[in-house]
Amino acid sequence: MKTILTFLLIIGQFAANGVQAQLLGASTSFAKLPTPKPGEAVATFAGGCFWAQEEAFDQLKGVREVISGYSGGNLRNPTYEQVGTDETGHAESVQVYYDPNVISYSELLDAFFAAHDPTTLNRQGPDVGRDYRSIAFYRNPTEKKAIEEAIQRVNESKHYPNKVVTEVVQFSVFYPAETYHQNYCKLHPNQPYIQNVSLPKVEKLRKAMAGKLKKEGKYTI
């Protein structure tokens, strides 16, 4: 669950712009999973709050769509509130629909490890709990090997002072999150949490993936 500081940042903005009422009214409306287009591949990652991860992956050439949701646990069709109890086993995750002829799975892994800190166990910045843990889900042995090689590269690079703790997990199922969580950064760019927590992660990815971005140059949400 998010820390008190994070909670206050969010609630403060909700009170200012009326988003809280919108969220309560939309809490039972869930997004729909896209159907992959011919030639497309799908990848799933968990790296902290899905608001930042969704916006970060959406920056990349070859990525058509990114959906926020939940994966890694056992409860079917979980809600945001249930996942936040840390009792479902699920982590906030994103599902990426991409063209492997434009961007490879290995490059998505590079983006994933750049957009969050994979060395903090069950935590990303102010967000604490297993629902914020780092996971790279694989769908086949080739992807599993690519994840293991990416972790080795990150560890050997010494980019982070500590070793990677990202879980390498066989993909099972992805549940899309509530509608109000989709495109959250774009819809609420001035919210304090987005400004102070989410957008710096997006900037990290953009810096690491220069040359692979849909739009180079200054980032504007």
Secondary structure in CASP SS format (residue, H / E / C, confidence):
PFRMAT SS
TARGET T0000
AUTHOR 0000-0000-0000
METHOD secondary structure of the structure
MODEL  1
M C 1.00
K E 1.00
T C 1.00
I H 1.00
L H 1.00
T H 1.00
F H 1.00
L H 1.00
L H 1.00
I H 1.00
I H 1.00
G H 1.00
Q H 1.00
F H 1.00
A H 1.00
A H 1.00
N H 1.00
G C 1.00
V H 1.00
Q H 1.00
A H 1.00
Q H 1.00
L H 1.00
L H 1.00
G H 1.00
A H 1.00
S C 1.00
T C 1.00
S C 1.00
F E 1.00
A C 1.00
K C 1.00
L C 1.00
P C 1.00
T C 1.00
P C 1.00
K C 1.00
P C 1.00
G C 1.00
E C 1.00
A E 1.00
V E 1.00
A E 1.00
T E 1.00
F E 1.00
A E 1.00
G E 1.00
G C 1.00
C C 1.00
F H 1.00
W H 1.00
A H 1.00
Q H 1.00
E H 1.00
E H 1.00
A H 1.00
F H 1.00
D C 1.00
Q C 1.00
L E 1.00
K C 1.00
G C 1.00
V E 1.00
R E 1.00
E E 1.00
V E 1.00
I E 1.00
S E 1.00
G E 1.00
Y E 1.00
S E 1.00
G C 1.00
G C 1.00
N C 1.00
L C 1.00
R C 1.00
N C 1.00
P C 1.00
T C 1.00
Y H 1.00
E H 1.00
Q H 1.00
V H 1.00
G H 1.00
T C 1.00
D C 1.00
E C 1.00
T C 1.00
G C 1.00
H C 1.00
A E 1.00
E E 1.00
S E 1.00
V E 1.00
Q E 1.00
V E 1.00
Y E 1.00
Y E 1.00
D C 1.00
P C 1.00
N C 1.00
V C 1.00
I C 1.00
S C 1.00
Y H 1.00
S H 1.00
E H 1.00
L H 1.00
L H 1.00
D H 1.00
A H 1.00
F H 1.00
F H 1.00
A H 1.00
A H 1.00
H C 1.00
D C 1.00
P C 1.00
T C 1.00
T C 1.00
L C 1.00
N C 1.00
R E 1.00
Q E 1.00
G C 1.00
P C 1.00
D E 1.00
V E 1.00
G C 1.00
R H 1.00
D H 1.00
Y H 1.00
R C 1.00
S E 1.00
I E 1.00
A E 1.00
F E 1.00
Y E 1.00
R C 1.00
N C 1.00
P H 1.00
T H 1.00
E H 1.00
K H 1.00
K H 1.00
A H 1.00
I H 1.00
E H 1.00
E H 1.00
A H 1.00
I H 1.00
Q H 1.00
R H 1.00
V H 1.00
N H 1.00
E H 1.00
S H 1.00
K C 1.00
H C 1.00
Y C 1.00
P C 1.00
N C 1.00
K C 1.00
V C 1.00
V C 1.00
T C 1.00
E E 1.00
V E 1.00
V E 1.00
Q E 1.00
F C 1.00
S C 1.00
V C 1.00
F E 1.00
Y E 1.00
P E 1.00
A C 1.00
E E 1.00
T H 1.00
Y H 1.00
H H 1.00
Q C 1.00
N C 1.00
Y H 1.00
C H 1.00
K H 1.00
L H 1.00
H C 1.00
P C 1.00
N C 1.00
Q C 1.00
P H 1.00
Y H 1.00
I H 1.00
Q H 1.00
N H 1.00
V H 1.00
S H 1.00
L H 1.00
P H 1.00
K H 1.00
V H 1.00
E H 1.00
K H 1.00
L H 1.00
R H 1.00
K H 1.00
A H 1.00
M C 1.00
A C 1.00
G C 1.00
K C 1.00
L E 1.00
K C 1.00
K C 1.00
E C 1.00
G C 1.00
K C 1.00
Y C 1.00
T C 1.00
I C 1.00
END
